[in-house]
């Protein structure tokens, strides 16, 4: 997977149990965990800007 020049990547360290629950929620929405995380961050920033 190639990251476009206008996009940035960063690492988030969370507990394994939380990640597994998050991945389950992402799967329920037919998303990857990283895609859901990006959506949540984008929504949060847009709501609080």
Helices and strands as residue ranges (DSSP letters): H 16-28, H 33-47
